[in-house]
Amino acid sequence: LAALRSAAEADRRRLEAIEGELASAFEAELSSGELKQREGLQAEVKRLSQRRVKAERDAAKAEQQRGRLEGDLRDNLQQRQQELQRTLDEQTEEERRASTGGAVDPAA
């Protein structure tokens, strides 16, 4: 998840830099090399935008999955704690009975 966020942030910074270059004032007449470079930059902006969107979508899915896993773990832990408490209560009751010779406690 941290790697996805880091990659998305790096792409976002690169995208901002490219958009800054594209937004800068161009001379009235660009050379063919400059035009090709501009087209390349525009294509890279589009590609980076798509990567950023995908990274954000992947990060959101990872967050959802983490939330589900945390919920499952919490539920399983609570269930296991209840099971252990029941077992402990049963063993305590058996030990009490064994120590009293099987007599029933009138207070119970």
Protein Blocks (a to p, Z undefined) as FASTA:
>chain_A
ZZmmmmmmmmmmmmmmmmmmmmpccdfbdcfklmmmmmmmmmmmmmmmmmmmmmmmmmmm
mmmmmmmmmmmmmmmmmmmmmmmmmmmmmmmmmmmmmmnnopacfkZZ
